[in-house]
Amino acid sequence: MFSKIVVVGSGLFGLTIAERIANVLNREVVVIERRSHIGGNAWSEFDSKTGIEIHKYGSHLFHTSHEGVWAYVNQFTGFNAYRHHVWTIHNGRTYPMPINLGTMSQFFDKALTPDSAREIIENEIQNIDFRGEPSFESIAIKSIGTSLYNAFIKGYTEKQWQTSPTNLPAEIFTRLPLRFNFETRYFNDKYEGLPLHGYQEFILNMSNHKLVKIMTDTDFFSSGITLSSDVLLVYTGPIDLFFQNKFGQLGWRTLDFQLEHHNVSDFQGTSVMNYADTNVEYTRIHEFQHLHPEREKKSEGTVTMREFSRVSERGDEPYYPINSPADRIALKKYRSEADSLKNVIFGGRLGTYQYLDMHMAIASALNTFDKDIKPRFV
């Protein structure tokens, strides 16, 4: 029997694990967090001047079709009726995103039907040789043609990932919706919304249990906690860092943010505006007041956040795995090492080197608890 349970990292994966251990197993769990707050990148704070909730690490949109995940999160918060829509600016004109029939009709300056839009794409790609290993670029061009790809995807992707799209795995593009109708809603999920009283309250409610002991501003590697047969460790930090980068540092993308206050009631008219062209340094601007249209502001001003993307260096906060061919080779070695540690469970976006939306992280945590943690105690 384990005398101690430790969760490293308090993102949604780690907090879900900790909450389940406390409420289901009735066991004490220690959560170690390097940052000064819990909740990972979902953390939010209310701006003292305007009263607008600011997502500290960029807009976090909750959406899911997973009934179990939706039931789980609703234990800790209600959700508003927000539905996410994104717009993008290319060559001084604004288009709806993801690419849909409206985007295509506006871009090609003609009223298109689904069939005529597909015909344009087929004509553009009919002489392109798609043999070889699929990449982000080849799959994108095969799906939307060269014109739409060069206008809306290529430059934005280069800024976002700081590498050529030919170096990125094809599955990154397959996560982007593509529609041959006029639907502009970004997500297709059954459930969608933002926590009624903010992510901070939602996160604090998740962790509000006497058996959940949280240590913020604490680095696990200098905490004095060591691996032993009587300690169950759930690790959600970077998997390469856990093994001291013995197979090389995995490629991560990091983000920088620039917060700005404006003395106008509405800066851009939408929650997220993408900037597709490479002559604009940032990838997008968030305007958080649009995430909660049901709320009243304290002043007439508004708050925006410019988002910049770059390759993560030592000391940076890693956000998204680049997952290059070299990364995949090293990851295979790291996962083999991880599998040999019977009392260490790796999870979350950083611990598994996978892109996980919030609902995916929670679903993975619930599954990990049921399959790999709970059986150890019953």
Secondary structure, DSSP 8 states (H G I E B T S, - for coil): --SEEEEE--SHHHHHHHHHHHHHS---EEEE-SSSSSSGGG-EEE-TTT--EEETTS---EEE--HHHHHHHTTT--B------EEEEETTEEEEES--HHHHHHHTTS---HHHHHHHHHHHHTT----SS--HHHHHHHHHHHHHIIIIIIHHHHHHHSS-GGGS-THHHHTS---SSS---S---SEEE-BTT-HHHHHHHHT--TTEEEE-S--GGGS-----TTEEEEE-S-HHHHTTTTT----EEEEEEEEEEESSS-SSSSSEEEE-STTSSSSEEEEGGGG-TTS--SSS-EEEEEEEEEE--TTS---EE---HHHHHHHHHHHHHHHT-TTEEE-HHHHHT----HHHHHHHHHHHIIIIIGGGT-
